[in-house]
């Protein structure tokens, strides 16, 4: 099964297995669409890496709670398919904040300074997944 970018609004899957969050789609009530897209990614049966590029939007409490519940229910499958999360960030204060959140995800999470480093880290994670 291949991914059709037209079926995605929360994630940009054009560079799959590198999957970018579309911050403009993080609007109140987006969590249901996020769930549908995550399920589509998990159904690929191929490893992937999620990238947050200079994340600046805040989700609503309801969306955060809905996504959190979904992550708990799908944690095992997510850890099998999603080989890591990358946060591209250049502000030192945000980097420190993101590093504190690493353990919350249940999968590897790395803070990097550019897309170049994100790509290099993704390749390492995916290479390990092949072994």
N, C-alpha and C positions, 0 to 999 in steps of 0.2 A: 504494500500500500504506500503510495507516495502522498506527500503533503501538498495541498493546494493553498497558496497564500491567500486566495480569495475567501477561504473558510476561516481565516484568522484575523482578528482585529487587536487582541491583547498582545499577541506575540507576532514577531516577524520571523518567519521560518525559511526565508529565501536562502539563507546560508546554512541550513540544517547540515550538520548536527549542532551548529552554533545557533541558538535561539535567543533573540533579543526581545526584551519587554518593550512594548510601545507605551511610553508614559502618557501619551495623549488619550489612550483608551482607559486609563485608570480614573474613571468617573464613578460617582455614587451608583451602586447597583451592579458594578462590573463583575462581581465575583462569580455569578452564574456562567457568564461567558468564559471567564478564566478557567472554571472547572471543566467546561466542555472542551476547551483547547488543550488543557493538561491531559485529559483522557485521550484525545486524539494523538497527542505526542506519545503517551504511554503505549498506545496500541500499535505504534510503529515497530515495536520490538527491536529498536535500534538505540544505542546509547546516544545521549545528547547532553549539552551543557547550556544552562540558562545564563544570560548576561543582562545585568542591570547597568546601563551606561549613565553615569552621573544622575542617579535617581533623585528627583526633587519633588515629586508629587506625594501627597499623603492620602492614603485610602481611608474610607469611613470606618468607624468601629464595627458596624454591621458587616462590611466586606471583609475586614480583618478576621472577625470571628468566623464567618462562613468559610473563608480560605483555610483558617487554622483547623477547623473541624475536618475539612476535606483532607488536609495534609496528614492529620492523625489517622484517618481511615485508610489512606492510600500510602502510608509511609513505606511499607515494605516494597511495593511495586515501584514506587518513585525512586527508592534507593538502588533498585536494580537497573533502572533505565537512565535516570538523571545522574551523570557521573560527577556533577559539581555545579556550583553557582559561582559566578564571577561578578564582582562589583567593580566597575571602572570608576575610579574616583581620584581626583587630584587635590582636593582640599584636605589638609591634615586632620582637621577636627572631625570631618565626616569619615575619614579612614579609620580613626580611632573608634568612633561610634559603631561603624560596621563590623570591626574586628570583635567587639564585645558581643555582637549578635551571632557569631559563627555557630555556636552550639545549638541554637534554636532550630536550625534547618534540618539537622539529622543527616545531612550529606556534606561532602567537602565544600567549603566556601572560602574563596580567596579574594582579597582586595588587590587590584592591580591598577597601574596608572594610565594604561592606554589599551587600545584595541590590539596593538601588536603583542603586548604581554598577555592579553586575554586569549588570543589565538594560540600562542605558545603553550599556555597552561592547559587549554582545551586539548591540544594535541597530546600532551603528556597524559592527561586523564584518560583520553580515549585509547591511547596506546596500551595503558595498563589494563583497560577493560578487555582488550583483545587477547591478553595472555591467559 
